[in-house]
Every structure is written in C-alpha cells, then in structure tokens.
Amino acid sequence: MSLQELHIGNFKFFRDVDPGSPLLKINGRNLLIYGENGSGKSAIYWALYTLLESSIKKSDAEIEKYFDKRKRESLVNIYAQSGGDAYIEAVIKDEQGSKKNYRVSKNDLDVRGDSDLQESNMASDFINYRVLFQLHNLKHSNENDLFPWFEEEVLPYVKRGSEPCLNEFEDLKNGPDKVTDKHGDEVFPTASLRTSDDPGEKQNYEYYKSYKNRVGAWNDWFKKYLERIFLTANSILQDDFAYNFRITFEIKKKARFNFEASDEEIEFYNPKVFLKVIEYEGIENPKIPKPHTFLNEARWSAIGLAIRFAILDQKLDPAELKCLVIDDMLLSLDMSNRDVVTKLLLERYSKEYQIIFMTHDISYFIWLKHELKNKGLLDDSTWKALEMYVNEGESGNPGSFDEPLLLESESELAIAHRHFSNHDYPAAANYLRKCAEDLLSNWLPEKYWKDKESKSHHNNKMPLSNIIDAGIKFLTRINQPTDLYKELRKYVSILLNPLSHAEVGVNRYKVEIQSIFDLIEDIEAFHDSIEYKPLAAGGETLQMRIPKPSTNQIYTYVFDLKESLYEVNVDGEISLSQCTVSSKECFPIEDGSIIEEERCRFEKYTNEKLIQAYLGICDYDDEFTAEDDYRPFLYKDDEKI
C-alpha cells in the first residue's frame, strides 16, 4: 500500500490545488522535501496527520472544527473565501494496483470510523521537532516523569488487543459502572461490599473486583510494553549511536484509584515512569539519581531518538497505508546524531514505511539528496526530492496572496541539458555555471569556496573564477593534477556572460557548450576517484617521533601547522598532502617519559613543508633513515594520525 497523490485545498498555507503539483505525482515513492521558512512545508505534515486522525474521532464535530473558518481550531487557509471548501484527499494504491480515495472536509466525514484508515493511523507515525522538544524540556525539569509524554505521543497509537490502549486507559479513568446502594443512591462499588450483609450489595462487589482487575491488567500490559521499548532502545543506543550506556524505565507508582461509596467522583492517579541509567561506561548500576541532568545534550537527544525509534519498531503491523512523516526532527541534533538517524531512516525504516522527510536546512537537504543519489535511490521508483519556496503575491494587488511554490528538485546539470536540447544555449550556459559552482564547492574544503564576507545564507560562494583558482591550489597541495580545473577556467567567460558569447555563431556556441558538458562529466569522475579527509587542522600542533636505535630513545619534534594536513586516497593509494609548518621544540622520550633536561627550542624550519622538515631532520642525523611513508612518525594529542 502506498500514497500516490496528496491533494490539499484551502488548508493552512495551501490554497487551490495546482494540477501540476508534484504532490499529485508521488507514485508511492519516499519524499525528501526542502522548504524555506514560511513556504508551507509543515502543512503537508498536518494534512496527512489530520486525514488519518479524523478516522478515530468520536464525533463529526471533532472533525468539522478543523474545516470551519469560524472555529478557533480552524485550519482553513486565511485567504480562502468563506464558502471555499477546505479539504484533504489522499489517493492510495494497493499491491494489486487498485486505487482508493480518502477525502476529509467539513462536508466529507466518511473517513471517521473507516477501519482501513484507522489501521493506517495506528501503523503510521508523525515525528516533528516538538516531540523531541518535549523530551528536551524534561532535561530542565526537577523530575523526569515520562508518562505525560507517553500519554500524549505514544499511547493513542499503540494497540492493546484490537483497540488503542489509550481508549481503555481513559475508560478506566472514569471508574467502574456505578451501582445502586441500599438507599437507592448511585455510587461507585467499593471493596467494602464484599462483607456487606445485603445480598444485593454483596453481589455488586463483583463490579469493583472486575474494575480492579482491569486496572491491574492494564498496569501489567504497560510494564511489559515498556520492557520491550527499553530493550530495543538499548540496542539502538549501543549498536547504532555507539554509546556505552543502558537505560530502563522504572514505574514508581502504578495507575491506581481511590473512592468511597458516597463519592460522586473517582480519584484516578496516572502511573509515574522514570528513566534510569542501569549501566554507564561499563559501570553496572551507577548512582545517577537524575539522569536527565547528568547526561549531556547529545546523549539525552540520542535517548529520545532511540525511544522514538523503539516505539516505531513496535508498530510494524499490516495496514492500508504505513507512512513515517518527519518534519524538522533533526533541527537541534549534533552532526553525529544526524548521521545515525539518517542511516536508520535510509537503511532500516524505508523498508517498512513510506517516508516523507521534510527539512528547512538547505545544506542538510543537499547533502542527503547527494547521499540518495550516490546510493542509486533518487530514481523513478524509490525517492523523490522536492523543494518548496514562497511564491510571493503581487505587490499592491489585494487579490494576490503568498502561496507555496513546490518544485521537483532537479540537478542544475539536468536543467542545463533540458535547455540545451531546446537550443537555448545561453540558459544552458547559465545552469552549467551553477552546476560548476556546486560541483566544486560540494567537493572542495569550505575555505576554498566560501566567501567569508558574504552575509547571504543562500549564496555564500566566491565567484566561479575564484573557486577554480582556489581549487587549483588545493589540488596542488594534495599532489593531484590540475589540468581539468585549468580547462574549466578557459570557459569561465562563457559561463559568466552567456549572452555575449552567443554572438560568435550558433554552431560554435553549441560546440563550446557541449565541451563544457563533457568537462563537467570528467571533473565528476575525477572527484569520484579521490577521497580526502583532514588529519589535523591549521593552527593545531603536530609531533614527529623518530626512534634512535643507539640511545633507545624516541626523538620528538614539535611543529605548528600553518594549514590543514589531509590524508589522500586515490584509487586505494594513500598519501599525505603538502602541509606548511613551523618547528617549535624538540625533546627525547625514554620509557614513555620526556627527558626534560634535554628539551630545547627547535626553530630551524619556519613556514616549510612538513615533508622537507622530515627529510632535513633525517639528513642531519645519520641514525635516521628517511622512509617513503613518514606518516607512522606523526602524532597528534599523543595518538598516531
């Protein structure tokens, strides 16, 4: 079962449905959506959420309020005409290819009680920054009772038997059915009825007993459910996030009740669920009374994510539709946690769910789109990438309003090819320029393409000619050929001024543009053949430790790095980049200890290449033999690089 089309009309930021909208051509694929702030991205999240949630509402009025402009809870577009029909419609296709439409609006309420849609609601999940933000708030509270979070975000979507377990829990909160006492009053049955002299009252004790057993059974179920959650969460924490600690949930107070026979109202107490660290860095049962304040933000976020994904694993039931909709969930995560979550989504949960992943972080969107492309997933059947922008209304026209602009996210190269095939060579050249800028800036280290003076978040690149020149310097530093970059530099004037070059003649211009296409392809292949990673950053300190056999000592030379040192891998052949350094001091090490009395200043090399300093040191001392690979002698923070 999969989502084929999503129609959104007059709902939140969406107005009329655009017949060409990519949302009408989802075709069962996962969606990756970038949306700039205010573009209506979250309206997609809430449209699907509202459609599925409507299936479990208890009355029509609970649905109608979202589609009635007069209601406080209205989600109708503020610019919609008073009589405009706000609606959400989804087209689902089953494994046999049959399609089914589900529509909800003020006048379309048949989704309420629809068993297929209810199953889909239970099997799907919606996660946004607010869900994790609630867990984050616990970190700054006096206690970490998680039950309110479970009650709001989890229990409505977890089954106990054939019903959502929250339904039974809310029913228990209402107490047992009242009985008539010997005075003719309607009261709650109590434990005291068991010893009543009145046979009728004694019989009513069974109502109390049945209710008490139901509360106990719910508590037992909840305890076992939590056990399954923390077992899975621990596995995710250790195997995926690579953290060395384990958690559990401790129920300090079970759900319980209190009432007297004369009471009109029942007092019902929710359970209290506390998170407890049962192992930390190899220490069993560490004394951590407040784990929510002890653990740092990254670990606490990882716990929240692990719990959320563990809950997701418990929802793998068959359903008409199984969607995992995520809206800016990664908003406040550090990069290490982001990478783990991305891997989980791409490699695990995309096999079970149709994922709709939304973000307003353009850098992350571009990176993730690149990852999908590299894995061969950004195709016609697996993933679809979209971009959302604000289509601003016409200034001064009271009938013109801002609307969402939803575009299929194509590479600049694909757009350039489209213009080229239509013989619009200046437009093709313009997109090739953008493609060249992206191609170089996505591969080069940031310092070689970023304009430090730019205040723009959307275009902070240096001019293309500057990026090419900086790229040539970087390639020289990592000992790689620069001919392709120099060839690209020859075409900069065409890429920057396409209209002026159109005057040279159509045929010649066409040949030049085709040459740039070929060159772009060659540079892509060239980039793919080279992997590099920083070993030490400019400004850091590096040690060169060279053993001296005659003294059984290790002579250590300390250098300040003037630029970053990179490991370069070209088709499996590893080497080090050139790196400018200045020597600082030297000292011998014997039996793991520095011989302080022999420590001395060593400023022989100033702004020299590291390899030249190494060769000079080896040339100075006859006991040192220069090796082709001098990396084994290099250390940073007492560890080999």
DAZIDA-V14105 format. One line per field, one symbol per residue. phi: phi as a letter, one per 20 degrees, with the letter a starting at -180 (. if undefined). psi: psi as a letter, one per 30 degrees, with the letter a starting at -180 (. if undefined). A space follows every 10 residues. Layout:
phi: ???
psi: ???
This chain:
phi: .bfdbcdccl dlfedfffge fffecflnef ddcecfgnen gfffgfffff fffffdfebf ffegffddfe efegdfgfef fgefefbccd ddcefenfdc dcccafdcdf ffnfffffff ffeebcccgf fffffffffd dfcdfefgff feddgfddec mddgffgfff ffffnfffce efeneecffc ffffdffegf ffffgfffff ffffffffgf ffffffffff ffffffgeed emedbccbdd eecffbbbad fefeceeddf fdddecedbb lneflfecfc ffefffgfff fffgffffff fffedfdfag bcdddcclfe gdeffffgff fgffffedff fdceecdcbd efffgfffff ffffemdecf cdccdcccce effffndfed cfbfddcfed ffffffffff femeffffff ffffffffgf ffdfggfece efefdeeecd efggffffff fffffffemd fdffffffff egfffecfff efffofffff ffffffgffg fffgffffec dcbfebegne dcddddfdgf dlddedddce eebfddeddd lneebdffbe ccfcbbaecc lndfeffdfb fbdfdcldfg ffffffffff dffedfdfde ggeecclmcf e
psi: klkekjkjkh kbfkckkkfg kffghehglk kjkkklkgfg efeeefeeee eeeffgkfle efeeffgjff kegkgkkfgk legkjklkkk jkkafffkkk kkkkaefjgf fkfjeeeeee eeflkkkafe efeeeeeffg lelhjfeeee eefeefgkkj bglkfeeeee eeffllkllk affgkjlkkl ffffgkfjee eeeffeeeee eeeeeeeeee eeeeeeeeef eeeeeeeeee fhkillllkj jeklkllkll ffkfkkjkkl lkjkkkjfkj hfjkhliifi fffekleeee eeeeeeeeee eeffgilkle kjkjkkjhfg egkleeeeee eeeeeefdff ffljkjkklg jeeeeeeeee eeeeggfiaf fdlkklkklj jklkkfjfgk lklkjjkkjl leeeeeeeee fggieeeeee feeeeeeeee ffellefffk jffkgkfeig llleeeeeee eeeeeeeghl kgeeeeeeff geeeefieee ffffkeeeee eeeeeeeeee eeeeeeeffk klkkeklkfl kkkjjkkjef fhljkkkkkk kflkkkkkjj hfjklklkkk lklellllkk hgkkjefgkl kjhejkhlke eeeeeeeeee kffkkklejg effkkkhgkk .
